[in-house]
Amino acid sequence: MAAKSRSYQISAIPATIFGHLLAISITILVLVWILKFRGGFALETLIKEKIINVHTFLMVVGFILIGGEAIMAYKTVQGERNTQKGAHLILHLLALVAIIFGLYCAIKFDHESGVQHFLTLHSWLGIITISLFGLQYLFGFVLYVFPGGDKSSRGNFMPWHTFFGMVIFLLAVCTAETGLLERFLFLGVIKMNEQVLIVNFIGLLLFLFAATVSLTVLLPGSY
């Protein structure tokens, strides 16, 4: 029985390191794709695709990657529990700022391009994900950060906070995948090329990042 128990003593540290490497790789690929193939970034431009490029970058890097790092903060940040909580809160706040600005860019692109708002599955999933994330952040702030919170309520709600946090994070990844597919359809790609490979690898690495973040939640922070 003792040997069986020891077999489950696997630390989350290797998984978090792998998650960091994936986040760096995804960021590099997104930047290469946008800067080399899609014309770069801009908010005021005649080339409207540059506006949606800002949306893509903010939602992938700002929402998913920084949001994933916020989830892993309890396993990566050394120090007291309050220090880990502070990192978790600040990183999610950065993700929230990226979400708001990213949503603005998407609406601006649709408006200036003459496209109907919230027409596709990607946009529907995006609104659902953003709404749930906002509610999760609000409830989490009131319950765990706001002074005077009931300790028993905090403990009882924690499993649900973790569960809904992971559901929202995974929903964000699914939304990003539909967004990548939508960009493919918009570009009318019909044959394999370097750009196709980059976008496909972004999608695959996003799934792998989601799995890695999920694993860090399940594993203990140390042996």
Kinemage of the C-alpha trace (Angstrom):
@kinemage 1
@onewidth
@group {chain A} dominant
@subgroup {mainchain}
@vectorlist {calphas} color= white
{ca met a 1} P 0.000 0.000 0.000
{ca ala a 2} L 2.875 2.371 0.797
{ca ala a 3} L 4.385 1.868 -2.656
{ca lys a 4} L 1.034 2.595 -4.243
{ca ser a 5} L 0.723 5.861 -2.306
{ca arg a 6} L 4.211 6.979 -3.307
{ca ser a 7} L 3.389 6.398 -6.974
{ca tyr a 8} L 0.992 9.358 -6.841
{ca gln a 9} L 3.548 11.744 -5.352
{ca ile a 10} L 4.025 13.740 -8.559
{ca ser a 11} L 4.759 17.449 -8.306
{ca ala a 12} L 3.076 20.103 -10.440
{ca ile a 13} L 6.406 21.898 -10.928
{ca pro a 14} L 7.464 20.073 -14.149
{ca ala a 15} L 3.997 20.685 -15.599
{ca thr a 16} L 4.126 24.401 -14.764
{ca ile a 17} L 7.562 24.737 -16.382
{ca phe a 18} L 6.206 23.031 -19.491
{ca gly a 19} L 3.202 25.372 -19.368
{ca his a 20} L 5.490 28.424 -19.282
{ca leu a 21} L 7.406 27.126 -22.304
{ca leu a 22} L 4.155 26.545 -24.174
{ca ala a 23} L 2.983 30.079 -23.372
{ca ile a 24} L 6.231 31.532 -24.726
{ca ser a 25} L 6.003 29.378 -27.862
{ca ile a 26} L 2.390 30.368 -28.537
{ca thr a 27} L 3.202 34.055 -28.056
{ca ile a 28} L 6.078 33.840 -30.536
{ca leu a 29} L 3.958 32.006 -33.114
{ca val a 30} L 1.097 34.511 -32.806
{ca leu a 31} L 3.508 37.428 -33.241
{ca val a 32} L 5.188 35.805 -36.256
{ca trp a 33} L 1.813 35.087 -37.858
{ca ile a 34} L 0.435 38.593 -37.343
{ca leu a 35} L 3.593 40.592 -38.037
{ca lys a 36} L 4.902 38.552 -40.978
{ca phe a 37} L 1.714 37.418 -42.702
{ca arg a 38} L -1.201 39.612 -41.565
{ca gly a 39} L 0.256 43.132 -41.699
{ca gly a 40} L 0.744 43.886 -38.010
{ca phe a 41} L -1.326 45.860 -35.500
{ca ala a 42} L -3.310 49.098 -35.698
{ca leu a 43} L -6.458 50.644 -34.259
{ca glu a 44} L -6.901 53.480 -36.768
{ca thr a 45} L -6.169 52.213 -40.267
{ca leu a 46} L -7.659 51.697 -43.708
{ca ile a 47} L -6.582 48.045 -43.503
{ca lys a 48} L -9.247 46.775 -41.122
{ca glu a 49} L -7.604 43.391 -40.630
{ca lys a 50} L -4.977 45.117 -38.490
{ca ile a 51} L -7.733 45.912 -35.976
{ca ile a 52} L -8.833 42.287 -35.672
{ca asn a 53} L -5.160 41.348 -35.314
{ca val a 54} L -5.140 43.321 -32.056
{ca his a 55} L -8.215 41.369 -30.942
{ca thr a 56} L -6.544 38.059 -31.776
{ca phe a 57} L -3.372 38.910 -29.871
{ca leu a 58} L -5.176 40.199 -26.786
{ca met a 59} L -7.529 37.240 -26.541
{ca val a 60} L -4.867 34.576 -27.063
{ca val a 61} L -1.979 36.107 -25.135
{ca gly a 62} L -3.867 38.400 -22.756
{ca phe a 63} L -6.870 36.218 -21.934
{ca ile a 64} L -5.793 32.605 -22.372
{ca leu a 65} L -2.057 32.673 -21.662
{ca ile a 66} L -2.073 35.222 -18.839
{ca gly a 67} L -5.275 33.668 -17.511
{ca gly a 68} L -3.586 30.266 -17.563
{ca glu a 69} L -0.595 31.696 -15.723
{ca ala a 70} L -3.005 33.095 -13.127
{ca ile a 71} L -4.433 29.627 -12.571
{ca met a 72} L -0.945 28.141 -12.223
{ca ala a 73} L 0.176 30.923 -9.851
{ca tyr a 74} L -0.696 28.834 -6.801
{ca lys a 75} L 1.852 26.254 -7.971
{ca thr a 76} L 4.519 28.556 -9.432
{ca val a 77} L 4.707 31.529 -7.051
{ca gln a 78} L 6.876 30.860 -4.014
{ca gly a 79} L 5.864 32.272 -0.652
{ca glu a 80} L 2.830 32.631 1.560
{ca arg a 81} L -0.689 31.786 0.445
{ca asn a 82} L -1.567 35.497 0.364
{ca thr a 83} L 1.352 36.130 -2.006
{ca gln a 84} L 0.062 33.432 -4.345
{ca lys a 85} L -3.462 34.836 -4.074
{ca gly a 86} L -2.158 38.305 -4.939
{ca ala a 87} L -0.393 37.009 -8.054
{ca his a 88} L -3.538 35.085 -9.020
{ca leu a 89} L -5.656 38.223 -8.609
{ca ile a 90} L -3.301 40.584 -10.470
{ca leu a 91} L -2.772 38.238 -13.419
{ca his a 92} L -6.512 37.732 -13.767
{ca leu a 93} L -6.987 41.503 -13.600
{ca leu a 94} L -4.532 41.874 -16.494
{ca ala a 95} L -6.483 39.203 -18.370
{ca leu a 96} L -9.717 41.100 -17.699
{ca val a 97} L -8.228 44.319 -19.109
{ca ala a 98} L -7.085 42.408 -22.209
{ca ile a 99} L -10.566 40.914 -22.588
{ca ile a 100} L -12.307 44.291 -22.445
{ca phe a 101} L -9.918 45.891 -24.928
{ca gly a 102} L -10.020 42.802 -27.159
{ca leu a 103} L -13.820 42.877 -27.242
{ca tyr a 104} L -13.703 46.562 -28.137
{ca cys a 105} L -11.387 45.779 -31.076
{ca ala a 106} L -13.716 43.049 -32.346
{ca ile a 107} L -16.751 45.352 -32.200
{ca lys a 108} L -14.765 48.167 -33.844
{ca phe a 109} L -13.658 45.832 -36.651
{ca asp a 110} L -17.211 44.626 -37.328
{ca his a 111} L -18.595 48.166 -37.260
{ca glu a 112} L -15.982 49.628 -39.612
{ca ser a 113} L -16.089 46.602 -41.940
{ca gly a 114} L -19.876 46.601 -42.199
{ca val a 115} L -20.162 43.143 -40.628
{ca gln a 116} L -23.168 42.305 -38.456
{ca his a 117} L -22.220 42.032 -34.791
{ca phe a 118} L -22.331 38.674 -32.983
{ca leu a 119} L -23.181 36.686 -36.087
{ca thr a 120} L -20.964 33.609 -35.702
{ca leu a 121} L -20.586 30.783 -33.196
{ca his a 122} L -17.191 32.237 -32.278
{ca ser a 123} L -18.767 35.536 -31.246
{ca trp a 124} L -21.513 33.786 -29.255
{ca leu a 125} L -18.991 31.662 -27.388
{ca gly a 126} L -16.894 34.761 -26.818
{ca ile a 127} L -19.730 36.720 -25.215
{ca ile a 128} L -20.665 33.752 -23.015
{ca thr a 129} L -17.048 33.254 -21.942
{ca ile a 130} L -16.450 36.938 -21.225
{ca ser a 131} L -19.680 37.222 -19.219
{ca leu a 132} L -18.854 34.152 -17.138
{ca phe a 133} L -15.293 35.359 -16.564
{ca gly a 134} L -16.550 38.735 -15.354
{ca leu a 135} L -18.997 37.118 -12.937
{ca gln a 136} L -16.351 34.687 -11.695
{ca tyr a 137} L -13.899 37.527 -11.065
{ca leu a 138} L -16.545 39.616 -9.279
{ca phe a 139} L -17.699 36.791 -7.001
{ca gly a 140} L -14.113 35.728 -6.328
{ca phe a 141} L -13.084 39.278 -5.422
{ca val a 142} L -16.031 39.804 -3.070
{ca leu a 143} L -15.638 36.425 -1.375
{ca tyr a 144} L -11.848 36.051 -1.153
{ca val a 145} L -10.417 39.581 -1.280
{ca phe a 146} L -13.031 41.913 0.167
{ca pro a 147} L -12.481 42.354 3.937
{ca gly a 148} L -14.944 40.648 6.233
{ca gly a 149} L -15.615 37.605 4.080
{ca asp a 150} L -16.923 34.578 5.958
{ca lys a 151} L -14.201 31.924 6.259
{ca ser a 152} L -16.613 28.999 6.189
{ca ser a 153} L -18.267 30.352 3.040
{ca arg a 154} L -14.848 30.751 1.439
{ca gly a 155} L -13.956 27.149 2.168
{ca asn a 156} L -17.294 25.789 1.004
{ca phe a 157} L -17.221 27.753 -2.251
{ca met a 158} L -13.568 27.041 -3.124
{ca pro a 159} L -14.216 23.750 -5.022
{ca trp a 160} L -16.875 25.513 -7.080
{ca his a 161} L -14.617 28.516 -7.670
{ca thr a 162} L -11.930 26.169 -8.970
{ca phe a 163} L -14.390 24.162 -11.076
{ca phe a 164} L -16.042 27.155 -12.732
{ca gly a 165} L -12.650 28.788 -13.246
{ca met a 166} L -11.441 25.778 -15.203
{ca val a 167} L -14.685 25.540 -17.185
{ca ile a 168} L -14.374 29.199 -18.193
{ca phe a 169} L -10.694 28.774 -19.072
{ca leu a 170} L -11.385 25.726 -21.254
{ca leu a 171} L -14.322 27.529 -22.860
{ca ala a 172} L -11.953 30.401 -23.687
{ca val a 173} L -9.603 27.964 -25.420
{ca cys a 174} L -12.497 26.490 -27.428
{ca thr a 175} L -13.545 30.010 -28.402
{ca ala a 176} L -10.015 30.789 -29.573
{ca glu a 177} L -9.976 27.626 -31.681
{ca thr a 178} L -13.210 28.642 -33.412
{ca gly a 179} L -11.670 32.084 -33.935
{ca leu a 180} L -8.645 30.579 -35.672
{ca leu a 181} L -10.978 28.544 -37.889
{ca glu a 182} L -12.975 31.675 -38.652
{ca arg a 183} L -9.809 33.485 -39.738
{ca phe a 184} L -8.992 30.548 -42.032
{ca leu a 185} L -12.409 30.765 -43.674
{ca phe a 186} L -12.063 34.540 -43.991
{ca leu a 187} L -8.663 34.162 -45.697
{ca gly a 188} L -9.937 31.514 -48.106
{ca val a 189} L -6.902 29.261 -47.643
{ca ile a 190} L -6.993 26.345 -50.098
{ca lys a 191} L -3.500 24.827 -49.888
{ca met a 192} L -0.777 24.108 -47.358
{ca asn a 193} L 1.772 26.856 -46.785
{ca glu a 194} L 3.909 28.354 -44.014
{ca gln a 195} L 1.057 30.471 -42.664
{ca val a 196} L -1.237 27.446 -42.459
{ca leu a 197} L 1.374 25.516 -40.494
{ca ile a 198} L 1.843 28.368 -38.023
{ca val a 199} L -1.880 28.780 -37.374
{ca asn a 200} L -2.410 25.028 -37.020
{ca phe a 201} L 0.449 24.805 -34.531
{ca ile a 202} L -1.021 27.706 -32.562
{ca gly a 203} L -4.255 25.752 -32.291
{ca leu a 204} L -2.525 22.532 -31.257
{ca leu a 205} L -0.332 24.264 -28.679
{ca leu a 206} L -3.368 26.014 -27.208
{ca phe a 207} L -4.998 22.641 -26.583
{ca leu a 208} L -1.769 21.369 -25.048
{ca phe a 209} L -1.507 24.475 -22.865
{ca ala a 210} L -5.076 23.942 -21.652
{ca ala a 211} L -4.298 20.326 -20.759
{ca thr a 212} L -1.117 21.375 -18.945
{ca val a 213} L -2.874 24.056 -16.900
{ca ser a 214} L -5.572 21.536 -15.975
{ca leu a 215} L -2.896 19.089 -14.852
{ca thr a 216} L -1.243 21.666 -12.589
{ca val a 217} L -4.572 22.172 -10.821
{ca leu a 218} L -4.790 18.457 -10.056
{ca leu a 219} L -1.184 17.956 -8.927
{ca pro a 220} L 0.332 19.145 -5.621
{ca gly a 221} L 2.730 22.072 -5.654
{ca ser a 222} L 5.625 20.005 -4.280
{ca tyr a 223} L 6.533 16.441 -3.411
